Amino acid sequence: MYALKASTDEPGARFARTSHAPEAFRHPIAVIESDHAQQLALCDVLDRLLHNPRHGATAEELEAARDYLRQDLPLHIADEEEDLFPLMRRRAAAGDDIEQMFQLLLQEHKTDRRLNDDLCSDVERLVGGQAFADPARFLMSAFTFAETQRRHLAWENTVVLMRARKCLTDTDRVELGRRMAERRGIAVPD
């Protein structure tokens, strides 16, 4: 996992490696929120790269961004699609409109995956000190990814996670946290 060492409002704030402690998965919605904050920080790195691809991020940030895109974003999407959304469907009240909401989110995740593939290869080239194979593709992918992620995450934080807090049972939360931790090879302590 990756997070900012400091607020993005502070000079010198950098995207860097960090990880969730095993006990964090006892509070899976908080872990998802933390992942969302990491994704927003990644968007800030992409914004800087849009303005200056060669010097918009440090080597460490580039490696962290590459690893986040390659490893953590797919895990996060799986957390939502394979565990959170099905649990919320199970708890939905009659007449609840969540299916339309989930269909929109699933469609956006497909777009995320497509953009992620392009960004991974482009950021990998930056990590290796190479020029982009297609600079225009990088600019379009990075811009689109950052813009759609910000909108997507605002909606997930204000609608989806608020609903999850209200509808998921304690048993659901334990199951969600356990599955998220297992996906990452982490054992949640009793």
N, C-alpha and C positions, 0 to 999 in steps of 0.2 A: 504494500500500500504506500501511497505517497501523500504528503501534506505540505502545507507551507510552514516554514519555521517561524514566520511572523506574518502579520496581516499584510495583504497586498497593498495597503495604503502606506506602509512603511517603506522608506528607501532601503534597498538591499534585500527585501523579502525574496526568498528563493523557494522553488519547488524542489523538495528533497524526499529521500526515502524515509519512511517510518512504517510501523506495522501496528495492527490492532492486537492488543493483549488478548490471550485466550478468554479471560473473564469478560471482555467487552461483548462477546457473543451472547451473554446472558441478556443483553439489551439490543436485540437485532435491529430494531427500528433506529436506534441511535447510531449503530454501525452504518446503516444505509445512509443516514443523514451525513455522517462523517465522510462516506464515499462521495456523496454529492458535493460536499465542500471541496474535496480533492479534485473532482471533475471541474469545478469552477476555477480552481487554481490552475489546472491544466489549460483551461481556456485563456487565462491571462498569459501563460507562456506562449500559446499559439498566437495571441494578439501581438506580442512582442516580436515573434518570429515573422509575422506578416509584414511588419515595418522594417525588420532588419534580420533576414534569414541567417546571415553569417555571424552576427554578434548579439542577437536578441535574447540569447539564453546561454548560460554557462554549459560547459561540457557535462557537468553533473546533472544539470536540469534536463539536458537533452537525453541523457541515459535514463533518467527517471521518467521522462515523458514517454520514451520508447517502451520502457518496461511496463508503464501503466497501460498504454494503449494495447500492448501485446498480451499482457497477463491479467491485469486487474479489471479493465473495462469489461472483457468477456465474462469474468466471474461475477461482476456486479449485475450485468444484464441477466445472467442465469439465476442469480439470487431472486430477482424480481419475477422473471418469467416462469421459472420452475417451482418457486416456493411462495413468495409473497402474494402474487396475483391469485394462484389457486386457493390459498388459504382465505383470502378476502372474498373470493367467489363463494366459498363454502359458507361464509358467515353473512353474505349479503341478504338483506331483507327482501321480502317479496316486493316486486315493483321497483327495486333499486336499479339505477341506470349505469351500474359500473361496467357492464359488458362493453358498451360503446366506448367508455373511457379506456378500458384495457385494449380494445382493438386499435385505437389511435396510438397508444403507447407501444404496442407491439409493432405497428407499422414504422414508428419513429426508431425503434430499436433496429429494424432492418436497415434503415438509412444509416444509423450509427455504425453498424457493422461494415457497410460498404465504404463509408468515409474512413473508418478506422483502418481498413486494409491499405488504402492509399497513404494515409498519414504514417502508418508504421514503416512502410518502405521509404518514404521521404525523410522521416526523422532518423531512420537508420543510416541513410546516406549522410545526413548532417553529423551524426555521431562519428562516422568514419571519415569526416573531413572532405566528403565528395560533394560535387554539385548535384542539384536535382536533375533527374532524368527528364522531368517535365515541370519546369517552374510554374507554369500557369495552373497545372493540376494541383500543385501544392497550395498555391494561393487560394484557389477555389475551395479545395477540400478543408483547409485550415479555417478559412472564413466561415464556410457553411457549418462545419462541425461546431465551432465556438458559438456561433449565433443560435443554432438549433439546440445545443446543449443548455445554454442559459435559459431559453424559454421552456424547454422540456423539464429541467430541474426545478424551475420555479413552480411549475404546475405539479410536479410530483411532490415537492415539499409542502405546498399549500393545500393540495387536494388529496392525493393518494395517501401520504403518510399520516395526515390528520384522520382520514377514514380508518386507516389501519389501527391507529391507537384506540379508536372507539370500538371497532368491531372484533379485533382479534382477542381471543381468550389467553389466559396465562399459559395454557397448554400449547396453544398455537405459537406463542412467542418462544417457548422452549424449543419446539420442533423447528421453527424458522431459524433460530440461532444455531441449533445443532447442525442443521443441514448446511447453513452458510459456512460454519467452521469446518465441517467435513470437506466441503468443496475446496477449501484452502489447505487441507491436511493438518488442521488444528484440532486438538482435543479440548473441549470445554470442561474446565474443572467442576466437580460437584459442589 
